[in-house]
Amino acid sequence: MEDQLNSILEGDRRALARAITLVESTRADHREQAEALLAALMPHCGHSVRVGISGAPGVGKSSFIEAFGLHLVNEGHRVAVLAVDPSSRVSGGSILGDKTRMEDLSRNESAFIRPSPAGRSLGGVARRTRECVLVCEAAGFDVVIVETVGVGQSETAVAEMTDLFLLLLAPAAGDELQGIKKGIVELADMILVNKADGDLVEAANHAAADYRSAVHMIRPASPNWRVPVLTCSAMTGDGIAKAWRKIEDFRAAMTDSGEFSDKRSGQAKAWMWSEIEENLVATLREHPDIKARMAGLEADVAAGTVAPGAAAREMLSIFRGT
């Protein structure tokens, strides 16, 4: 454990990869080791800028992150990318192709890219993404990017574990603006219209103007920040530097107002309750009396002879021993 800890703190990318594998493991003995490692790493965490990036498939998230990451490493930053890939509900497998799509960034010594399967987690992130962020911070990465699955309006969990939530959009086509769900736009701290190059420059500018009008109709999450809507091109690099400056402006504004530390404290408490809920459900499922009754109750619910609510109350009653 001590050797692993020291290797991580020295920025060893192989040690970092092994630590994330340990953190993501579901084995009980691995969970104990992971919690011990995280406890030792905690004093060295919390010094990065955490950026969550979401957007519909095809919007160019991977291309943008590569261009954005290369810009940051050229400015002297160390960048970690935690890319979450969708998992098949049939086989449970994931393609995990993000590292291949970010070929240049993955070869850079100042960058680290880790694709992870979403599994059964909702909200576009993997269950252990929060822990992975902490491990990357302890390894000295001062910018940690979390790329979500990108499957629609449920892409909101990333906003609960990052400092800034960046929504990446493509130049509007048809009723795309109408199709953007209000819930995810309300959470965005910055909106970027990607692919503003070639024949799409004019469309991207029009889309940005439409999104600015839409943002004005939504009550801002913070009185100290007005959500910027910018255009950029991952292909040409236009707008990438400006996007980073806006992120720096956001962090400065939130830090000066005290919202930055308040947000992280709130996220830590929400994380604790999330762990409590998940562990309670796992403990309930393993309860011997519950296991003995579960199959019968599930059959009754499936047959329509017992209401799901009544079955749930019975299981909770058994669990409480009442």
VEXKOLTI-760162 format. One record per residue (C-alpha): residue number from 1; residue in one letter; x, z, y. Coordinates in steps of 0.001 Angstrom, whole numbers, plus 500000, padded with zeros to 6 digits. Each point is the difference from the previous one (the first is absolute). Layout:
<rs>
<nr = NUM, rest = A, xx = X, zz = Z, yy = Y>
...
</rs>
This chain:
<rs>
<nr = 1, rest = M, xx = 500000, zz = 500000, yy = 500000>
<nr = 2, rest = E, xx = 502792, zz = 500886, yy = 502444>
<nr = 3, rest = D, xx = 501860, zz = 496744, yy = 499324>
<nr = 4, rest = Q, xx = 496794, zz = 498019, yy = 500460>
<nr = 5, rest = L, xx = 499192, zz = 501872, yy = 503198>
<nr = 6, rest = N, xx = 503450, zz = 499342, yy = 501479>
<nr = 7, rest = S, xx = 499882, zz = 496325, yy = 499039>
<nr = 8, rest = I, xx = 496635, zz = 499579, yy = 501726>
<nr = 9, rest = L, xx = 501204, zz = 501764, yy = 503150>
<nr = 10, rest = E, xx = 503030, zz = 497685, yy = 500045>
<nr = 11, rest = G, xx = 497639, zz = 497001, yy = 500017>
<nr = 12, rest = D, xx = 500759, zz = 498778, yy = 496477>
<nr = 13, rest = R, xx = 497301, zz = 497370, yy = 499377>
<nr = 14, rest = R, xx = 500219, zz = 500292, yy = 496209>
<nr = 15, rest = A, xx = 499486, zz = 503762, yy = 500200>
<nr = 16, rest = L, xx = 497095, zz = 499375, yy = 502367>
<nr = 17, rest = A, xx = 498415, zz = 497535, yy = 497562>
<nr = 18, rest = R, xx = 500371, zz = 502485, yy = 497121>
<nr = 19, rest = A, xx = 498474, zz = 502770, yy = 502118>
<nr = 20, rest = I, xx = 496964, zz = 497858, yy = 500834>
<nr = 21, rest = T, xx = 499578, zz = 499159, yy = 496313>
<nr = 22, rest = L, xx = 500020, zz = 503739, yy = 499272>
<nr = 23, rest = V, xx = 497505, zz = 500692, yy = 502806>
<nr = 24, rest = E, xx = 497637, zz = 497286, yy = 498743>
<nr = 25, rest = S, xx = 500102, zz = 501201, yy = 496385>
<nr = 26, rest = T, xx = 496860, zz = 501615, yy = 498603>
<nr = 27, rest = R, xx = 501801, zz = 502011, yy = 497317>
<nr = 28, rest = A, xx = 499546, zz = 503754, yy = 500469>
<nr = 29, rest = D, xx = 503712, zz = 500781, yy = 499662>
<nr = 30, rest = H, xx = 500853, zz = 497245, yy = 502472>
<nr = 31, rest = R, xx = 497450, zz = 501359, yy = 502485>
<nr = 32, rest = E, xx = 501736, zz = 503389, yy = 499910>
<nr = 33, rest = Q, xx = 503394, zz = 498371, yy = 500571>
<nr = 34, rest = A, xx = 498590, zz = 497835, yy = 502799>
<nr = 35, rest = E, xx = 498479, zz = 502989, yy = 501785>
<nr = 36, rest = A, xx = 503301, zz = 501878, yy = 499766>
<nr = 37, rest = L, xx = 501862, zz = 496983, yy = 501393>
<nr = 38, rest = L, xx = 497506, zz = 499569, yy = 502850>
<nr = 39, rest = A, xx = 500288, zz = 503685, yy = 500885>
<nr = 40, rest = A, xx = 503787, zz = 499590, yy = 500310>
<nr = 41, rest = L, xx = 499607, zz = 496805, yy = 502066>
<nr = 42, rest = M, xx = 497366, zz = 501316, yy = 502426>
<nr = 43, rest = P, xx = 502484, zz = 501423, yy = 502557>
<nr = 44, rest = H, xx = 501482, zz = 496506, yy = 500334>
<nr = 45, rest = C, xx = 496671, zz = 498171, yy = 500504>
<nr = 46, rest = G, xx = 497797, zz = 499184, yy = 502952>
<nr = 47, rest = H, xx = 502469, zz = 498157, yy = 502238>
<nr = 48, rest = S, xx = 498791, zz = 496435, yy = 499467>
<nr = 49, rest = V, xx = 497376, zz = 497796, yy = 501603>
<nr = 50, rest = R, xx = 497300, zz = 499433, yy = 497387>
<nr = 51, rest = V, xx = 498199, zz = 496667, yy = 500395>
<nr = 52, rest = G, xx = 497021, zz = 498991, yy = 497874>
<nr = 53, rest = I, xx = 499255, zz = 496262, yy = 499809>
<nr = 54, rest = S, xx = 496784, zz = 498523, yy = 498686>
<nr = 55, rest = G, xx = 498321, zz = 496627, yy = 500067>
<nr = 56, rest = A, xx = 498022, zz = 497619, yy = 497835>
<nr = 57, rest = P, xx = 501779, zz = 497987, yy = 497284>
<nr = 58, rest = G, xx = 501648, zz = 496912, yy = 501457>
<nr = 59, rest = V, xx = 500521, zz = 501471, yy = 503455>
<nr = 60, rest = G, xx = 503768, zz = 500051, yy = 499440>
<nr = 61, rest = K, xx = 500725, zz = 503717, yy = 499560>
<nr = 62, rest = S, xx = 503131, zz = 499516, yy = 497901>
<nr = 63, rest = S, xx = 501388, zz = 497290, yy = 502296>
<nr = 64, rest = F, xx = 499322, zz = 502157, yy = 503052>
<nr = 65, rest = I, xx = 501592, zz = 503099, yy = 498443>
<nr = 66, rest = E, xx = 503119, zz = 498043, yy = 499076>
<nr = 67, rest = A, xx = 500381, zz = 498605, yy = 503538>
<nr = 68, rest = F, xx = 499179, zz = 503389, yy = 501505>
<nr = 69, rest = G, xx = 502376, zz = 501842, yy = 497660>
<nr = 70, rest = L, xx = 502884, zz = 497602, yy = 500665>
<nr = 71, rest = H, xx = 499489, zz = 500469, yy = 503743>
<nr = 72, rest = L, xx = 500169, zz = 503772, yy = 499572>
<nr = 73, rest = V, xx = 503150, zz = 500018, yy = 497856>
<nr = 74, rest = N, xx = 501672, zz = 497695, yy = 502524>
<nr = 75, rest = E, xx = 499237, zz = 502673, yy = 502605>
<nr = 76, rest = G, xx = 501708, zz = 502638, yy = 497858>
<nr = 77, rest = H, xx = 497011, zz = 501521, yy = 498210>
<nr = 78, rest = R, xx = 499685, zz = 500708, yy = 496282>
<nr = 79, rest = V, xx = 496697, zz = 498725, yy = 498636>
<nr = 80, rest = A, xx = 498105, zz = 500985, yy = 496861>
<nr = 81, rest = V, xx = 497010, zz = 497953, yy = 498867>
<nr = 82, rest = L, xx = 497474, zz = 501478, yy = 497567>
<nr = 83, rest = A, xx = 497884, zz = 497046, yy = 498887>
<nr = 84, rest = V, xx = 496850, zz = 500764, yy = 498015>
<nr = 85, rest = D, xx = 498743, zz = 497277, yy = 497664>
<nr = 86, rest = P, xx = 496496, zz = 499816, yy = 498528>
<nr = 87, rest = S, xx = 499652, zz = 501035, yy = 496353>
<nr = 88, rest = S, xx = 497845, zz = 498245, yy = 497441>
<nr = 89, rest = R, xx = 496980, zz = 502053, yy = 498978>
<nr = 90, rest = V, xx = 500204, zz = 498318, yy = 496600>
<nr = 91, rest = S, xx = 503689, zz = 500330, yy = 499052>
<nr = 92, rest = G, xx = 501151, zz = 502463, yy = 502665>
<nr = 93, rest = G, xx = 502941, zz = 497721, yy = 500784>
<nr = 94, rest = S, xx = 501312, zz = 498828, yy = 503398>
<nr = 95, rest = I, xx = 502059, zz = 496987, yy = 501004>
<nr = 96, rest = L, xx = 502255, zz = 502013, yy = 502383>
<nr = 97, rest = G, xx = 501196, zz = 496825, yy = 501691>
<nr = 98, rest = D, xx = 500650, zz = 501352, yy = 503503>
<nr = 99, rest = K, xx = 503734, zz = 500430, yy = 499452>
<nr = 100, rest = T, xx = 500243, zz = 496334, yy = 498998>
<nr = 101, rest = R, xx = 498076, zz = 498927, yy = 503103>
<nr = 102, rest = M, xx = 502379, zz = 502009, yy = 502250>
<nr = 103, rest = E, xx = 503183, zz = 498523, yy = 498552>
<nr = 104, rest = D, xx = 502220, zz = 500227, yy = 503090>
<nr = 105, rest = L, xx = 498931, zz = 503520, yy = 500910>
<nr = 106, rest = S, xx = 500393, zz = 501256, yy = 496421>
<nr = 107, rest = R, xx = 503657, zz = 498941, yy = 500022>
<nr = 108, rest = N, xx = 500783, zz = 501868, yy = 503223>
<nr = 109, rest = E, xx = 501929, zz = 503236, yy = 499488>
<nr = 110, rest = S, xx = 498009, zz = 501693, yy = 502771>
<nr = 111, rest = A, xx = 496671, zz = 499287, yy = 498326>
<nr = 112, rest = F, xx = 498219, zz = 501263, yy = 496910>
<nr = 113, rest = I, xx = 496892, zz = 498374, yy = 498510>
<nr = 114, rest = R, xx = 497931, zz = 501686, yy = 497339>
<nr = 115, rest = P, xx = 496875, zz = 498332, yy = 498574>
<nr = 116, rest = S, xx = 497572, zz = 502373, yy = 498271>
<nr = 117, rest = P, xx = 496709, zz = 499425, yy = 498182>
<nr = 118, rest = A, xx = 496875, zz = 501329, yy = 501676>
<nr = 119, rest = G, xx = 498618, zz = 501140, yy = 496644>
<nr = 120, rest = R, xx = 496572, zz = 501568, yy = 500397>
<nr = 121, rest = S, xx = 500691, zz = 501246, yy = 503528>
<nr = 122, rest = L, xx = 497625, zz = 498856, yy = 502705>
<nr = 123, rest = G, xx = 500790, zz = 499179, yy = 503609>
<nr = 124, rest = G, xx = 502742, zz = 497475, yy = 499347>
<nr = 125, rest = V, xx = 502787, zz = 502447, yy = 499155>
<nr = 126, rest = A, xx = 501446, zz = 501536, yy = 496845>
<nr = 127, rest = R, xx = 499298, zz = 503633, yy = 499155>
<nr = 128, rest = R, xx = 503594, zz = 501101, yy = 500629>
<nr = 129, rest = T, xx = 500726, zz = 497911, yy = 503093>
<nr = 130, rest = R, xx = 500187, zz = 503120, yy = 502194>
<nr = 131, rest = E, xx = 502727, zz = 501513, yy = 497822>
<nr = 132, rest = C, xx = 501889, zz = 496698, yy = 499979>
<nr = 133, rest = V, xx = 499994, zz = 500002, yy = 503821>
<nr = 134, rest = L, xx = 501648, zz = 503430, yy = 500011>
<nr = 135, rest = V, xx = 502683, zz = 498949, yy = 497510>
<nr = 136, rest = C, xx = 500828, zz = 496936, yy = 502108>
<nr = 137, rest = E, xx = 500277, zz = 502151, yy = 503121>
<nr = 138, rest = A, xx = 502349, zz = 502414, yy = 498251>
<nr = 139, rest = A, xx = 502175, zz = 497018, yy = 499025>
<nr = 140, rest = G, xx = 500518, zz = 499245, yy = 503694>
<nr = 141, rest = F, xx = 497524, zz = 497166, yy = 500596>
<nr = 142, rest = D, xx = 498736, zz = 500398, yy = 503555>
<nr = 143, rest = V, xx = 497200, zz = 497419, yy = 499719>
<nr = 144, rest = V, xx = 497683, zz = 500176, yy = 496990>
<nr = 145, rest = I, xx = 497460, zz = 497196, yy = 499596>
<nr = 146, rest = V, xx = 497047, zz = 500367, yy = 497635>
<nr = 147, rest = E, xx = 498408, zz = 496660, yy = 499117>
<nr = 148, rest = T, xx = 496511, zz = 500345, yy = 498544>
<nr = 149, rest = V, xx = 498375, zz = 497980, yy = 497241>
<nr = 150, rest = G, xx = 498020, zz = 498023, yy = 502570>
<nr = 151, rest = V, xx = 496625, zz = 499577, yy = 498338>
<nr = 152, rest = G, xx = 497508, zz = 500755, yy = 502764>
<nr = 153, rest = Q, xx = 498382, zz = 502774, yy = 501979>
<nr = 154, rest = S, xx = 501112, zz = 502819, yy = 497637>
<nr = 155, rest = E, xx = 503569, zz = 499645, yy = 501315>
<nr = 156, rest = T, xx = 499751, zz = 503242, yy = 501932>
<nr = 157, rest = A, xx = 501941, zz = 502614, yy = 498026>
<nr = 158, rest = V, xx = 503271, zz = 498719, yy = 501462>
<nr = 159, rest = A, xx = 498868, zz = 501179, yy = 503443>
<nr = 160, rest = E, xx = 499908, zz = 503544, yy = 498622>
<nr = 161, rest = M, xx = 503676, zz = 500014, yy = 499004>
<nr = 162, rest = T, xx = 501732, zz = 498007, yy = 502756>
<nr = 163, rest = D, xx = 500656, zz = 500454, yy = 503716>
<nr = 164, rest = L, xx = 498801, zz = 496556, yy = 501025>
<nr = 165, rest = F, xx = 497490, zz = 497754, yy = 498236>
<nr = 166, rest = L, xx = 500659, zz = 496310, yy = 500650>
<nr = 167, rest = L, xx = 497272, zz = 497507, yy = 499141>
<nr = 168, rest = L, xx = 501337, zz = 496501, yy = 499371>
<nr = 169, rest = L, xx = 497569, zz = 497096, yy = 500467>
<nr = 170, rest = A, xx = 500117, zz = 496232, yy = 499749>
<nr = 171, rest = P, xx = 498808, zz = 497620, yy = 502725>
<nr = 172, rest = A, xx = 496187, zz = 500145, yy = 499919>
<nr = 173, rest = A, xx = 498231, zz = 497451, yy = 497894>
<nr = 174, rest = G, xx = 496232, zz = 499780, yy = 500213>
<nr = 175, rest = D, xx = 498405, zz = 503436, yy = 499895>
<nr = 176, rest = E, xx = 503185, zz = 501847, yy = 499087>
<nr = 177, rest = L, xx = 499554, zz = 502295, yy = 502999>
<nr = 178, rest = Q, xx = 496506, zz = 500840, yy = 498826>
<nr = 179, rest = G, xx = 501372, zz = 500675, yy = 496528>
<nr = 180, rest = I, xx = 502492, zz = 502598, yy = 501233>
<nr = 181, rest = K, xx = 498456, zz = 503352, yy = 499183>
<nr = 182, rest = K, xx = 499680, zz = 502433, yy = 502882>
<nr = 183, rest = G, xx = 501313, zz = 502902, yy = 497919>
<nr = 184, rest = I, xx = 503487, zz = 498576, yy = 499508>
<nr = 185, rest = V, xx = 500225, zz = 498740, yy = 503606>
<nr = 186, rest = E, xx = 499142, zz = 503479, yy = 501272>
<nr = 187, rest = L, xx = 503006, zz = 501387, yy = 498121>
<nr = 188, rest = A, xx = 502483, zz = 497402, yy = 501265>
<nr = 189, rest = D, xx = 502606, zz = 501151, yy = 502528>
<nr = 190, rest = M, xx = 501215, zz = 496432, yy = 500452>
<nr = 191, rest = I, xx = 498604, zz = 496578, yy = 499110>
<nr = 192, rest = L, xx = 502257, zz = 497009, yy = 499411>
<nr = 193, rest = V, xx = 498784, zz = 496434, yy = 499572>
<nr = 194, rest = N, xx = 502605, zz = 498392, yy = 497758>
<nr = 195, rest = K, xx = 500826, zz = 496313, yy = 499451>
<nr = 196, rest = A, xx = 500090, zz = 499260, yy = 503741>
<nr = 197, rest = D, xx = 502182, zz = 496925, yy = 499535>
<nr = 198, rest = G, xx = 499663, zz = 496224, yy = 499863>
<nr = 199, rest = D, xx = 496432, zz = 498748, yy = 500169>
<nr = 200, rest = L, xx = 498645, zz = 503548, yy = 499701>
<nr = 201, rest = V, xx = 501384, zz = 501343, yy = 503296>
<nr = 202, rest = E, xx = 496833, zz = 499231, yy = 501956>
<nr = 203, rest = A, xx = 497750, zz = 501358, yy = 497246>
<nr = 204, rest = A, xx = 502079, zz = 503183, yy = 499828>
<nr = 205, rest = N, xx = 499737, zz = 500519, yy = 503760>
<nr = 206, rest = H, xx = 496225, zz = 499501, yy = 499878>
<nr = 207, rest = A, xx = 499763, zz = 502419, yy = 497064>
<nr = 208, rest = A, xx = 502027, zz = 502624, yy = 501858>
<nr = 209, rest = A, xx = 497680, zz = 499666, yy = 503015>
<nr = 210, rest = D, xx = 496962, zz = 500472, yy = 497741>
<nr = 211, rest = Y, xx = 501523, zz = 503065, yy = 498351>
<nr = 212, rest = R, xx = 500863, zz = 501499, yy = 503394>
<nr = 213, rest = S, xx = 496351, zz = 499713, yy = 500981>
<nr = 214, rest = A, xx = 498952, zz = 501569, yy = 496692>
<nr = 215, rest = V, xx = 502448, zz = 502897, yy = 500411>
<nr = 216, rest = H, xx = 498621, zz = 500776, yy = 503475>
<nr = 217, rest = M, xx = 496597, zz = 500653, yy = 498417>
<nr = 218, rest = I, xx = 501435, zz = 502688, yy = 497704>
<nr = 219, rest = R, xx = 500654, zz = 503513, yy = 501236>
<nr = 220, rest = P, xx = 503785, zz = 500549, yy = 499955>
<nr = 221, rest = A, xx = 501300, zz = 502513, yy = 497458>
<nr = 222, rest = S, xx = 502327, zz = 501469, yy = 502615>
<nr = 223, rest = P, xx = 499582, zz = 500319, yy = 503772>
<nr = 224, rest = N, xx = 503734, zz = 499369, yy = 500284>
<nr = 225, rest = W, xx = 500127, zz = 496634, yy = 498258>
<nr = 226, rest = R, xx = 498223, zz = 496707, yy = 500471>
<nr = 227, rest = V, xx = 500244, zz = 497844, yy = 496856>
<nr = 228, rest = P, xx = 502116, zz = 496905, yy = 500780>
<nr = 229, rest = V, xx = 499066, zz = 496632, yy = 498526>
<nr = 230, rest = L, xx = 503013, zz = 497703, yy = 499751>
<nr = 231, rest = T, xx = 500953, zz = 496710, yy = 498382>
<nr = 232, rest = C, xx = 503082, zz = 499433, yy = 497872>
<nr = 233, rest = S, xx = 501558, zz = 497593, yy = 497566>
<nr = 234, rest = A, xx = 501848, zz = 501161, yy = 496911>
<nr = 235, rest = M, xx = 501347, zz = 496454, yy = 499667>
<nr = 236, rest = T, xx = 501587, zz = 499640, yy = 503460>
<nr = 237, rest = G, xx = 500452, zz = 503684, yy = 500824>
<nr = 238, rest = D, xx = 497999, zz = 499742, yy = 503237>
<nr = 239, rest = G, xx = 498310, zz = 503282, yy = 500891>
<nr = 240, rest = I, xx = 501883, zz = 502085, yy = 497412>
<nr = 241, rest = A, xx = 502205, zz = 501806, yy = 502521>
<nr = 242, rest = K, xx = 497006, zz = 500648, yy = 502271>
<nr = 243, rest = A, xx = 498053, zz = 501503, yy = 497090>
<nr = 244, rest = W, xx = 502839, zz = 502472, yy = 499338>
<nr = 245, rest = R, xx = 500164, zz = 500952, yy = 503697>
<nr = 246, rest = K, xx = 496271, zz = 500760, yy = 499893>
<nr = 247, rest = I, xx = 500549, zz = 502228, yy = 496968>
<nr = 248, rest = E, xx = 502699, zz = 501865, yy = 501911>
<nr = 249, rest = D, xx = 497629, zz = 500317, yy = 502965>
<nr = 250, rest = F, xx = 497318, zz = 501377, yy = 497680>
<nr = 251, rest = R, xx = 502291, zz = 502624, yy = 498547>
<nr = 252, rest = A, xx = 501181, zz = 501069, yy = 503456>
<nr = 253, rest = A, xx = 496429, zz = 500287, yy = 501306>
<nr = 254, rest = M, xx = 498809, zz = 501973, yy = 496964>
<nr = 255, rest = T, xx = 503056, zz = 502286, yy = 500087>
<nr = 256, rest = D, xx = 499617, zz = 500754, yy = 503711>
<nr = 257, rest = S, xx = 496321, zz = 500882, yy = 499555>
<nr = 258, rest = G, xx = 500615, zz = 502151, yy = 496914>
<nr = 259, rest = E, xx = 497786, zz = 497750, yy = 497854>
<nr = 260, rest = F, xx = 502915, zz = 498876, yy = 497826>
<nr = 261, rest = S, xx = 500693, zz = 503447, yy = 498524>
<nr = 262, rest = D, xx = 496273, zz = 500810, yy = 499820>
<nr = 263, rest = K, xx = 499350, zz = 496819, yy = 498036>
<nr = 264, rest = R, xx = 502756, zz = 500708, yy = 497494>
<nr = 265, rest = S, xx = 498787, zz = 503596, yy = 499549>
<nr = 266, rest = G, xx = 496466, zz = 498752, yy = 499361>
<nr = 267, rest = Q, xx = 501279, zz = 497438, yy = 497509>
<nr = 268, rest = A, xx = 501933, zz = 502695, yy = 498123>
<nr = 269, rest = K, xx = 496861, zz = 502142, yy = 499690>
<nr = 270, rest = A, xx = 497918, zz = 497020, yy = 498872>
<nr = 271, rest = W, xx = 502700, zz = 499201, yy = 497416>
<nr = 272, rest = M, xx = 499795, zz = 503576, yy = 498665>
<nr = 273, rest = W, xx = 496218, zz = 499771, yy = 499549>
<nr = 274, rest = S, xx = 500336, zz = 496589, yy = 498360>
<nr = 275, rest = E, xx = 502400, zz = 501509, yy = 497459>
<nr = 276, rest = I, xx = 497630, zz = 502935, yy = 499412>
<nr = 277, rest = E, xx = 497066, zz = 497656, yy = 499344>
<nr = 278, rest = E, xx = 501953, zz = 497773, yy = 497607>
<nr = 279, rest = N, xx = 501473, zz = 502938, yy = 498087>
<nr = 280, rest = L, xx = 496632, zz = 501726, yy = 499750>
<nr = 281, rest = V, xx = 498425, zz = 496896, yy = 498452>
<nr = 282, rest = A, xx = 502920, zz = 499644, yy = 497567>
<nr = 283, rest = T, xx = 499748, zz = 503691, yy = 499041>
<nr = 284, rest = L, xx = 496240, zz = 499721, yy = 499540>
<nr = 285, rest = R, xx = 500372, zz = 496997, yy = 497690>
<nr = 286, rest = E, xx = 502504, zz = 501909, yy = 497821>
<nr = 287, rest = H, xx = 497827, zz = 503129, yy = 499703>
<nr = 288, rest = P, xx = 499229, zz = 500421, yy = 496253>
<nr = 289, rest = D, xx = 496309, zz = 500825, yy = 500501>
<nr = 290, rest = I, xx = 499592, zz = 497064, yy = 502386>
<nr = 291, rest = K, xx = 501672, zz = 497636, yy = 497532>
<nr = 292, rest = A, xx = 497667, zz = 501200, yy = 497278>
<nr = 293, rest = R, xx = 496915, zz = 499338, yy = 502128>
<nr = 294, rest = M, xx = 501173, zz = 496938, yy = 501953>
<nr = 295, rest = A, xx = 499232, zz = 497289, yy = 497430>
<nr = 296, rest = G, xx = 496452, zz = 501249, yy = 499495>
<nr = 297, rest = L, xx = 499300, zz = 500247, yy = 503729>
<nr = 298, rest = E, xx = 501455, zz = 496575, yy = 500664>
<nr = 299, rest = A, xx = 497799, zz = 498542, yy = 497265>
<nr = 300, rest = D, xx = 496916, zz = 501686, yy = 501470>
<nr = 301, rest = V, xx = 500802, zz = 498709, yy = 503478>
<nr = 302, rest = A, xx = 500610, zz = 496474, yy = 498659>
<nr = 303, rest = A, xx = 496682, zz = 500127, yy = 498125>
<nr = 304, rest = G, xx = 498173, zz = 501166, yy = 503105>
<nr = 305, rest = T, xx = 498748, zz = 503247, yy = 498450>
<nr = 306, rest = V, xx = 502058, zz = 502230, yy = 502323>
<nr = 307, rest = A, xx = 500599, zz = 499449, yy = 503709>
<nr = 308, rest = P, xx = 503679, zz = 499666, yy = 500984>
<nr = 309, rest = G, xx = 499637, zz = 502839, yy = 502513>
<nr = 310, rest = A, xx = 498579, zz = 502349, yy = 497366>
<nr = 311, rest = A, xx = 502793, zz = 499075, yy = 497570>
<nr = 312, rest = A, xx = 502634, zz = 500652, yy = 502672>
<nr = 313, rest = R, xx = 498503, zz = 503413, yy = 500789>
<nr = 314, rest = E, xx = 499984, zz = 500896, yy = 496306>
<nr = 315, rest = M, xx = 503678, zz = 499090, yy = 499666>
<nr = 316, rest = L, xx = 500888, zz = 502052, yy = 503069>
<nr = 317, rest = S, xx = 498009, zz = 502912, yy = 498612>
<nr = 318, rest = I, xx = 501937, zz = 499790, yy = 496731>
<nr = 319, rest = F, xx = 503272, zz = 499792, yy = 501949>
<nr = 320, rest = R, xx = 499134, zz = 503112, yy = 502009>
<nr = 321, rest = G, xx = 498888, zz = 501806, yy = 496855>
<nr = 322, rest = T, xx = 496530, zz = 500717, yy = 501401>
</rs>
